[in-house]
Amino acid sequence: MGLAGGRPFPDSGAAQGQFADGSCGQFIDTAEGGARYRKETSTALGAGFVGETPNFQKRPLHRGRQQRVSSYNSKVHAEQRAAWAACRRGAAPHPLPCAQARASMALTCAVRESMPPARTVEI
């Protein structure tokens, strides 16, 4: 366990959420695994498709029997910094709409609130 603000937090955790339409999603963040395996992987499964983002460098999308792969040269850190800098100069709009930022923060706080006494938190 690490410490954040003097309070212990686990190195690994999982959260499950149910959306208003009845669908659900799971988030697993773990410090486990092999050192040679890619560090970051995201997988989205839906009706008839699977989307992955292994190490934020590729994005294979499987729909039916077809696969389409998009590749990226970076993990978007430089692009994010450039977008924020352009916003601060007044040359571009804010890169993260307020409604999305609020929804993300509400979800983050609900996950934290549900730890460690594994309980349901409605947002």
DSSP file (Angstrom, degrees, kcal/mol; ACC not computed):
  #  RESIDUE AA STRUCTURE BP1 BP2  ACC     N-H-->O    O-->H-N    N-H-->O    O-->H-N    TCO  KAPPA ALPHA  PHI   PSI    X-CA   Y-CA   Z-CA
    1    1 A M              0   0    0      0, 0.0     2,-0.2     0, 0.0     0, 0.0   0.000 360.0 360.0 360.0 143.0    0.0    0.0    0.0
    2    2 A G  E     -A    9   0A   0      7,-1.9     7,-2.4     5,-0.0     2,-0.4  -0.567 360.0-116.9-102.2 172.9    1.1    3.5   -0.7
    3    3 A L  E     -A    8   0A   0      5,-0.2     2,-0.4    -2,-0.2     0, 0.0  -0.935  25.2-179.3-114.0 137.1    0.2    6.7    1.2
    4    4 A A  E >  S-A    7   0A   0      3,-2.4     3,-1.5    -2,-0.4    -2,-0.0  -0.951  79.5 -16.0-133.3 112.7   -1.8    9.6   -0.3
    5    5 A G  T 3  S-     0   0    0     -2,-0.4    -1,-0.0     1,-0.3    -2,-0.0   0.816 126.4 -57.5  63.9  29.3   -2.4   12.5    2.0
    6    6 A G  T 3  S+     0   0    0      1,-0.2    -1,-0.3     0, 0.0    -3,-0.0   0.432 117.8 107.9  82.4  -2.1   -1.5   10.4    5.0
    7    7 A R  E <  S-A    4   0A   0     -3,-1.5    -3,-2.4     0, 0.0    -1,-0.2  -0.904  73.1-114.4-111.8 139.2   -4.2    7.8    4.3
    8    8 A P  E     -A    3   0A   0      0, 0.0    -5,-0.2     0, 0.0     0, 0.0  -0.458  31.8-176.4 -73.3 138.7   -3.4    4.4    2.9
    9    9 A F  E     -A    2   0A   0     -7,-2.4    -7,-1.9    -2,-0.2     2,-0.1  -0.989  27.6-113.8-129.6 141.7   -4.5    3.4   -0.6
   10   10 A P        -     0   0    0      0, 0.0     3,-0.0     0, 0.0    -7,-0.0  -0.384  14.6-132.5 -71.8 153.8   -4.1    0.0   -2.2
   11   11 A D  S    S+     0   0    0      1,-0.1     2,-0.3    -2,-0.1    21,-0.1   0.693  93.0  35.8 -75.4 -19.6   -1.8   -0.3   -5.2
   12   12 A S        +     0   0    0     18,-0.2     2,-0.3    19,-0.1    18,-0.3  -0.959  69.1 152.8-134.5 150.6   -4.5   -2.3   -7.0
   13   13 A G  E     -B   29   0B   0     16,-3.1    16,-2.8    -2,-0.3     2,-0.3  -0.985  24.5-143.2-166.7 169.0   -8.3   -2.0   -7.1
   14   14 A A  E     -B   28   0B   0     -2,-0.3     2,-0.3    14,-0.2    14,-0.2  -0.991  11.2-173.3-142.5 148.2  -11.4   -2.6   -9.1
   15   15 A A  E     -B   27   0B   0     12,-2.5    12,-3.0    -2,-0.3     2,-0.4  -0.992   6.7-159.9-140.8 146.4  -14.7   -0.8   -9.5
   16   16 A Q  E     -B   26   0B   0     -2,-0.3     2,-0.4    10,-0.2    10,-0.2  -0.993  10.5-170.6-127.8 136.5  -17.9   -1.7  -11.3
   17   17 A G  E     -B   25   0B   0      8,-3.0     8,-2.6    -2,-0.4     2,-0.5  -0.949  13.2-148.9-127.1 147.7  -20.5    0.8  -12.4
   18   18 A Q  E     -B   24   0B   0     -2,-0.4     6,-0.3     6,-0.2     2,-0.1  -0.964  19.1-143.5-115.0 132.1  -24.0    0.5  -13.8
   19   19 A F    >   -     0   0    0      4,-3.3     3,-2.2    -2,-0.5     0, 0.0  -0.429  28.9-101.8 -91.8 166.2  -25.3    3.1  -16.2
   20   20 A A  T 3  S+     0   0    0      1,-0.3    -1,-0.1    -2,-0.1    -2,-0.0   0.783 120.9  57.2 -58.7 -29.6  -28.8    4.5  -16.5
   21   21 A D  T 3  S-     0   0    0      2,-0.1    -1,-0.3     1,-0.1     3,-0.1   0.425 121.8-104.4 -84.2   3.1  -29.6    2.3  -19.5
   22   22 A G  S <  S+     0   0    0     -3,-2.2    -2,-0.1     1,-0.3    -1,-0.1   0.232  82.3 124.8  95.6 -13.9  -28.7   -0.9  -17.5
   23   23 A S        -     0   0    0     -5,-0.1    -4,-3.3     1,-0.0    -1,-0.3  -0.315  45.3-152.4 -73.2 164.3  -25.3   -1.5  -19.1
   24   24 A C  E     -B   18   0B   0     -6,-0.3     2,-0.3    -3,-0.1    -6,-0.2  -0.914  10.3-159.6-137.2 163.6  -22.3   -1.8  -16.8
   25   25 A G  E     -B   17   0B   0     -8,-2.6    -8,-3.0    -2,-0.3     2,-0.4  -0.986   6.6-149.3-142.0 151.7  -18.6   -1.2  -16.9
   26   26 A Q  E     -B   16   0B   0     -2,-0.3     2,-0.4   -10,-0.2   -10,-0.2  -0.941   4.1-163.5-122.0 144.8  -15.6   -2.4  -14.9
   27   27 A F  E     -B   15   0B   0    -12,-3.0   -12,-2.5    -2,-0.4     2,-0.5  -0.995   7.7-176.1-127.5 124.4  -12.4   -0.6  -14.2
   28   28 A I  E     -B   14   0B   0     -2,-0.4     2,-0.5   -14,-0.2   -14,-0.2  -0.985   3.7-178.9-123.7 124.0   -9.4   -2.6  -12.9
   29   29 A D  E     +B   13   0B   0    -16,-2.8   -16,-3.1    -2,-0.5     2,-0.4  -0.983  15.8 170.8-121.8 118.9   -6.2   -0.8  -11.9
   30   30 A T        -     0   0    0     -2,-0.5   -18,-0.2   -18,-0.3    -2,-0.0  -0.973  39.3-158.5-136.2 145.3   -3.4   -3.1  -10.8
   31   31 A A  S    S+     0   0    0     -2,-0.4   -19,-0.1     2,-0.0    -1,-0.1   0.312  73.3  96.9 -95.6   5.1    0.2   -2.9  -10.0
   32   32 A E        +     0   0    0    -21,-0.1     2,-0.1     3,-0.0    -2,-0.1  -0.223  48.0  75.5 -85.5 178.5    0.6   -6.6  -10.6
   33   33 A G  S    S-     0   0    0     -2,-0.1     2,-0.2     3,-0.0     6,-0.0  -0.329  83.4 -44.7 107.3 171.8    1.8   -8.4  -13.8
   34   34 A G    >   -     0   0    0      1,-0.1     3,-1.0    -2,-0.1    -2,-0.0  -0.509  42.1-131.3 -79.6 144.0    5.0   -9.0  -15.6
   35   35 A A  T 3  S+     0   0    0      1,-0.2    -1,-0.1    -2,-0.2     4,-0.1   0.745 107.2  52.1 -65.3 -25.2    7.6   -6.2  -16.0
   36   36 A R  T 3  S+     0   0    0      2,-0.1    -1,-0.2     3,-0.0     2,-0.2   0.574  90.4  93.7 -90.5  -9.5    8.0   -6.9  -19.7
   37   37 A Y  S <  S-     0   0    0     -3,-1.0     0, 0.0     1,-0.1     0, 0.0  -0.548  95.5 -85.0 -81.0 149.5    4.2   -6.8  -20.4
   38   38 A R        -     0   0    0     -2,-0.2    -1,-0.1     1,-0.1    -4,-0.1  -0.196  35.7-137.4 -54.8 144.5    2.8   -3.5  -21.6
   39   39 A K  S    S+     0   0    0      1,-0.2     2,-0.5    -3,-0.1    -1,-0.1   0.836  80.2  41.4 -77.9 -34.2    1.9   -1.2  -18.7
   40   40 A E        +     0   0    0      2,-0.0    15,-4.2     0, 0.0     2,-0.4  -0.961  58.6 164.2-126.9 127.4   -1.5    0.2  -19.8
   41   41 A T  E     -C   54   0C   0     -2,-0.5     2,-0.4    13,-0.2    11,-0.0  -0.996  10.5-172.9-140.6 134.4   -4.3   -1.7  -21.5
   42   42 A S  E     -C   53   0C   0     11,-0.6    11,-2.4    -2,-0.4     2,-0.4  -0.993   5.4-172.3-126.4 135.1   -7.9   -0.6  -21.9
   43   43 A T  E     -C   52   0C   0     -2,-0.4     2,-0.5     9,-0.2     9,-0.2  -0.994   4.9-168.9-130.2 132.7  -10.6   -2.9  -23.3
   44   44 A A  E     -C   51   0C   0      7,-3.4     7,-3.2    -2,-0.4     2,-0.4  -0.986   5.7-169.8-121.0 128.3  -14.2   -2.0  -24.2
   45   45 A L  E     +C   50   0C   0     -2,-0.5     2,-0.2     5,-0.2     5,-0.2  -0.953  16.8 153.1-117.7 136.6  -16.8   -4.6  -25.0
   46   46 A G  E >   -C   49   0C   0      3,-2.6     3,-1.2    -2,-0.4     2,-1.0  -0.791  56.6 -44.2-145.2-172.1  -20.2   -3.9  -26.4
   47   47 A A  T 3  S-     0   0    0      1,-0.3     3,-0.1    -2,-0.2    -2,-0.0  -0.468 126.4 -16.0 -65.3  99.9  -22.9   -5.4  -28.5
   48   48 A G  T 3  S+     0   0    0     -2,-1.0    16,-1.7     1,-0.2     2,-0.3   0.546 122.6  82.2  84.4   8.6  -21.0   -7.0  -31.4
   49   49 A F  E <   -CD  46  63C   0     -3,-1.2    -3,-2.6    14,-0.2     2,-0.4  -0.988  49.4-164.3-145.0 156.8  -17.6   -5.2  -30.9
   50   50 A V  E     -CD  45  62C   0     12,-2.3    12,-3.4    -2,-0.3     2,-0.4  -0.991  12.9-171.2-135.1 127.9  -14.4   -5.2  -28.9
   51   51 A G  E     -CD  44  61C   0     -7,-3.2    -7,-3.4    -2,-0.4     2,-0.3  -0.967   5.5-175.7-120.7 138.7  -12.1   -2.2  -28.8
   52   52 A E  E     -C   43   0C   0      8,-2.2    -9,-0.2    -2,-0.4    -2,-0.0  -0.928  20.6-165.7-129.6 153.8   -8.7   -2.3  -27.2
   53   53 A T  E >   -C   42   0C   0    -11,-2.4     3,-1.0    -2,-0.3   -11,-0.6  -0.642  17.1-166.1-134.8  80.0   -6.0    0.3  -26.5
   54   54 A P  E >> S-C   41   0C   0      0, 0.0     3,-1.9     0, 0.0     4,-0.9  -0.550  77.8 -20.9 -70.2 117.6   -2.8   -1.6  -25.7
   55   55 A N  T 34 S-     0   0    0    -15,-4.2   -14,-0.2    -2,-0.5   -16,-0.1   0.703 107.1 -84.9  57.8  23.1   -0.3    0.8  -24.2
   56   56 A F  T <4 S+     0   0    0     -3,-1.0    -1,-0.3   -16,-0.3    18,-0.1   0.714 115.4  99.8  54.7  24.4   -2.2    3.7  -25.8
   57   57 A Q  T <4 S+     0   0    0     -3,-1.9    15,-3.3     1,-0.2     2,-0.3   0.677  83.0  24.3-109.6 -26.2   -0.2    3.0  -29.0
   58   58 A K  E  <  - E   0  71C   0     -4,-0.9    13,-0.2    13,-0.3    -1,-0.2  -0.925  57.3-157.2-134.8 159.6   -2.7    1.1  -31.1
   59   59 A R  E     - E   0  70C   0     11,-2.8    11,-1.3    -2,-0.3     2,-0.4  -0.674  11.7-172.7-140.3  85.7   -6.4    0.8  -31.2
   60   60 A P  E     - E   0  69C   0      0, 0.0    -8,-2.2     0, 0.0     2,-0.5  -0.630   6.2-164.1 -75.8 133.5   -7.7   -2.5  -32.7
   61   61 A L  E     -DE  51  68C   0      7,-3.0     7,-2.3    -2,-0.4     2,-0.6  -0.978   0.9-162.9-120.6 119.2  -11.5   -2.5  -33.1
   62   62 A H  E     +DE  50  67C   0    -12,-3.4   -12,-2.3    -2,-0.5     2,-0.5  -0.900  13.8 171.4-104.7 118.4  -13.2   -5.8  -33.7
   63   63 A R  E >   -DE  49  66C   0      3,-2.1     3,-2.0    -2,-0.6     2,-0.3  -0.965  65.1 -43.6-130.1 114.7  -16.7   -5.6  -35.1
   64   64 A G  T 3  S-     0   0    0    -16,-1.7   -16,-0.0    -2,-0.5    -2,-0.0  -0.527 123.1 -26.1  65.0-126.9  -18.2   -8.9  -36.3
   65   65 A R  T 3  S+     0   0    0     -2,-0.3     2,-0.3    -3,-0.1    -1,-0.3   0.293 121.9  91.9-100.2   8.2  -15.5  -10.8  -38.2
   66   66 A Q  E <   -E   63   0C   0     -3,-2.0    -3,-2.1     2,-0.0     2,-0.4  -0.731  55.2-161.7-106.0 153.8  -13.7   -7.6  -39.2
   67   67 A Q  E     -E   62   0C   0     -2,-0.3     2,-0.4    -5,-0.2    -5,-0.2  -0.999   4.6-172.6-133.7 134.8  -10.8   -5.8  -37.5
   68   68 A R  E     -E   61   0C   0     -7,-2.3    -7,-3.0    -2,-0.4     2,-0.5  -0.997  10.8-161.0-125.0 130.3   -9.7   -2.2  -38.0
   69   69 A V  E     -E   60   0C   0     -2,-0.4     2,-0.4    -9,-0.2    -2,-0.0  -0.944   6.5-168.1-118.2 128.7   -6.4   -1.0  -36.4
   70   70 A S  E     -E   59   0C   0    -11,-1.3   -11,-2.8    -2,-0.5     2,-0.3  -0.925  12.5-157.0-108.1 139.5   -5.4    2.6  -35.7
   71   71 A S  E     -E   58   0C   0     -2,-0.4     2,-0.3   -13,-0.2   -13,-0.3  -0.884   4.6-162.3-118.4 150.1   -1.8    3.3  -34.7
   72   72 A Y        -     0   0    0    -15,-3.3    -2,-0.0    -2,-0.3     3,-0.0  -0.966  18.2-147.7-131.4 145.7   -0.4    6.3  -32.8
   73   73 A N  S    S+     0   0    0     -2,-0.3     2,-0.3     2,-0.0   -16,-0.1   0.581  82.5  27.4 -87.7 -11.3    3.1    7.5  -32.4
   74   74 A S  S    S-     0   0    0    -18,-0.1    -2,-0.0   -17,-0.1     0, 0.0  -0.877  76.3-115.4-142.1 172.7    2.7    8.9  -28.9
   75   75 A K        -     0   0    0     -2,-0.3   -18,-0.1   -18,-0.0   -19,-0.0   0.194  62.6-108.3 -95.3  14.3    0.7    8.4  -25.8
   76   76 A V  S  > S+     0   0    0      1,-0.0     4,-2.3     3,-0.0     5,-0.2   0.476  85.5 123.5  77.0   7.3   -0.8   11.9  -26.4
   77   77 A H  H  > S+     0   0    0      2,-0.2     4,-2.3     1,-0.2     5,-0.2   0.948  77.7  45.2 -61.8 -47.1    1.1   13.6  -23.5
   78   78 A A  H  > S+     0   0    0      1,-0.2     4,-2.3     2,-0.2    -1,-0.2   0.891 112.6  51.7 -63.7 -39.5    2.7   16.2  -25.9
   79   79 A E  H  > S+     0   0    0      2,-0.2     4,-2.3     1,-0.2    -1,-0.2   0.887 108.8  50.9 -64.8 -39.1   -0.6   16.8  -27.6
   80   80 A Q  H  X S+     0   0    0     -4,-2.3     4,-2.3     2,-0.2    -2,-0.2   0.929 110.2  48.9 -64.1 -44.8   -2.4   17.4  -24.3
   81   81 A R  H  X S+     0   0    0     -4,-2.3     4,-2.4     1,-0.2    -2,-0.2   0.911 111.6  50.0 -60.8 -41.8    0.3   19.9  -23.2
   82   82 A A  H  X S+     0   0    0     -4,-2.3     4,-2.5     2,-0.2    -1,-0.2   0.890 109.5  51.1 -64.3 -40.2   -0.1   21.7  -26.6
   83   83 A A  H  X S+     0   0    0     -4,-2.3     4,-1.9     2,-0.2    -1,-0.2   0.911 112.0  46.5 -64.5 -42.1   -3.9   21.9  -26.3
   84   84 A W  H  X S+     0   0    0     -4,-2.3     4,-2.5     2,-0.2    -2,-0.2   0.908 112.4  50.4 -66.2 -41.4   -3.6   23.4  -22.8
   85   85 A A  H  X S+     0   0    0     -4,-2.4     4,-1.8     1,-0.2    -2,-0.2   0.916 110.1  49.9 -63.4 -42.6   -1.0   25.9  -23.9
   86   86 A A  H  X>S+     0   0    0     -4,-2.5     5,-2.4     1,-0.2     6,-0.9   0.885 110.8  50.4 -63.2 -38.7   -3.2   27.0  -26.9
   87   87 A C  H ><5S+     0   0    0     -4,-1.9     3,-1.1     4,-0.2    -2,-0.2   0.925 109.0  50.9 -63.8 -45.0   -6.1   27.4  -24.5
   88   88 A R  H 3<5S+     0   0    0     -4,-2.5    -1,-0.2     1,-0.3    -2,-0.2   0.824 109.5  50.8 -64.5 -30.9   -4.1   29.5  -22.1
   89   89 A R  H 3<5S-     0   0    0     -4,-1.8    -1,-0.3    -5,-0.2    -2,-0.2   0.589 115.8-117.1 -79.9  -9.9   -3.0   31.7  -25.0
   90   90 A G  T <<5S+     0   0    0     -3,-1.1    -3,-0.2    -4,-0.5    -2,-0.1   0.618  85.7 115.6  83.6  12.7   -6.6   32.2  -26.1
   91   91 A A  S   <S+     0   0    0     -5,-2.4    -4,-0.2    -6,-0.2    -5,-0.1   0.531  77.0  22.8 -92.0  -7.8   -5.9   30.4  -29.4
   92   92 A A  S    S-     0   0    0     -6,-0.9    -2,-0.2    -5,-0.1    -1,-0.1  -0.983  85.7 -96.4-153.2 157.4   -8.1   27.4  -28.8
   93   93 A P        -     0   0    0      0, 0.0    -6,-0.1     0, 0.0    -5,-0.1  -0.238  62.7 -70.3 -70.5 168.1  -11.2   26.4  -26.7
   94   94 A H        -     0   0    0      1,-0.1   -10,-0.1    -7,-0.1     4,-0.0  -0.383  44.1-137.6 -57.3 131.0  -10.8   24.6  -23.4
   95   95 A P  S    S+     0   0    0      0, 0.0    -1,-0.1     0, 0.0   -11,-0.1   0.652  89.2  47.3 -73.3 -13.9   -9.6   21.1  -24.2
   96   96 A L  S    S-     0   0    0      4,-0.0     5,-0.1     3,-0.0    -2,-0.1  -0.917  86.9-130.6-130.8 107.8  -11.9   19.4  -21.7
   97   97 A P    >>  -     0   0    0      0, 0.0     4,-2.2     0, 0.0     3,-0.5  -0.233  21.6-121.5 -56.1 142.2  -15.6   20.4  -21.6
   98   98 A C  H 3> S+     0   0    0      1,-0.2     4,-2.8     2,-0.2     5,-0.2   0.867 110.1  56.0 -55.2 -42.6  -16.8   21.2  -18.1
   99   99 A A  H 3> S+     0   0    0      1,-0.2     4,-2.1     2,-0.2    -1,-0.2   0.894 109.8  46.1 -60.8 -39.7  -19.5   18.6  -18.1
  100  100 A Q  H <> S+     0   0    0     -3,-0.5     4,-2.5     2,-0.2    -1,-0.2   0.905 112.5  50.1 -68.9 -41.0  -17.0   15.9  -19.0
  101  101 A A  H  X S+     0   0    0     -4,-2.2     4,-2.4     1,-0.2    -2,-0.2   0.913 112.0  48.0 -63.1 -42.2  -14.6   17.0  -16.3
  102  102 A R  H  X S+     0   0    0     -4,-2.8     4,-2.5     2,-0.2    -2,-0.2   0.909 112.0  48.9 -65.4 -42.3  -17.4   17.1  -13.7
  103  103 A A  H  X S+     0   0    0     -4,-2.1     4,-2.1    -5,-0.2    -2,-0.2   0.911 112.1  49.1 -64.1 -41.9  -18.6   13.6  -14.6
  104  104 A S  H  X S+     0   0    0     -4,-2.5     4,-2.5     1,-0.2    -2,-0.2   0.920 113.0  46.6 -63.3 -44.2  -15.1   12.2  -14.5
  105  105 A M  H  X S+     0   0    0     -4,-2.4     4,-2.7     2,-0.2    -2,-0.2   0.885 110.3  53.0 -67.3 -38.1  -14.5   13.8  -11.1
  106  106 A A  H  X S+     0   0    0     -4,-2.5     4,-2.2     2,-0.2    -1,-0.2   0.913 111.6  46.6 -62.4 -41.8  -17.8   12.6   -9.7
  107  107 A L  H  X S+     0   0    0     -4,-2.1     4,-2.4     2,-0.2    -2,-0.2   0.923 112.0  50.4 -65.1 -44.8  -16.9    9.0  -10.8
  108  108 A T  H  X S+     0   0    0     -4,-2.5     4,-2.2     1,-0.2    -2,-0.2   0.921 112.5  46.8 -59.5 -45.0  -13.4    9.3   -9.3
  109  109 A C  H  X S+     0   0    0     -4,-2.7     4,-2.6     1,-0.2    -1,-0.2   0.883 110.6  52.4 -66.3 -38.4  -14.9   10.5   -6.0
  110  110 A A  H  X S+     0   0    0     -4,-2.2     4,-1.6     2,-0.2    -1,-0.2   0.902 109.6  49.1 -65.1 -40.3  -17.5    7.8   -5.9
  111  111 A V  H  X S+     0   0    0     -4,-2.4     4,-0.5     2,-0.2     3,-0.2   0.941 113.4  46.6 -62.9 -46.5  -14.9    5.1   -6.5
  112  112 A R  H >< S+     0   0    0     -4,-2.2     3,-1.2     1,-0.2    -2,-0.2   0.901 110.2  53.6 -62.3 -40.5  -12.7    6.5   -3.7
  113  113 A E  H 3< S+     0   0    0     -4,-2.6    -1,-0.2     1,-0.3    -2,-0.2   0.822 104.0  56.5 -63.6 -31.3  -15.8    6.8   -1.4
  114  114 A S  H 3<>S+     0   0    0     -4,-1.6     5,-0.9    -3,-0.2    -1,-0.3   0.607  92.6 122.1 -77.9 -10.5  -16.6    3.1   -1.9
  115  115 A M  T <<5S-     0   0    0     -3,-1.2  -102,-0.0    -4,-0.5  -106,-0.0  -0.692  70.8  -0.1 -98.0 154.2  -13.1    2.1   -0.7
  116  116 A P  T   5S+     0   0    0      0, 0.0     2,-2.5     0, 0.0    -1,-0.2  -0.941 124.8  57.7 -82.1  -9.7  -12.1    0.3    1.5
  117  117 A P  T   5S-     0   0    0      0, 0.0    -2,-0.1     0, 0.0    -4,-0.0  -0.255  95.7-131.8 -79.3  59.8  -15.5   -0.8    2.9
  118  118 A A  T   5 +     0   0    0     -2,-2.5     2,-0.3     1,-0.1    -3,-0.2   0.371  52.2 143.6 -13.3  96.5  -16.6   -2.2   -0.5
  119  119 A R      < -     0   0    0     -5,-0.9     2,-0.3     2,-0.0    -1,-0.1  -0.941  53.5 -91.9-144.4 164.0  -20.0   -0.6   -0.8
  120  120 A T        -     0   0    0     -2,-0.3     2,-0.4     2,-0.0     0, 0.0  -0.600  33.2-169.5 -81.2 135.4  -22.3    0.9   -3.5
  121  121 A V        -     0   0    0     -2,-0.3     2,-0.4     0, 0.0    -7,-0.1  -0.991  10.4-149.5-125.8 122.4  -22.1    4.6   -4.1
  122  122 A E              0   0    0     -2,-0.4    -2,-0.0     1,-0.1     0, 0.0  -0.769 360.0 360.0 -94.3 133.2  -24.8    6.2   -6.3
  123  123 A I              0   0    0     -2,-0.4    -1,-0.1   -16,-0.0   -16,-0.0   0.352 360.0 360.0-124.2 360.0  -23.9    9.3   -8.3
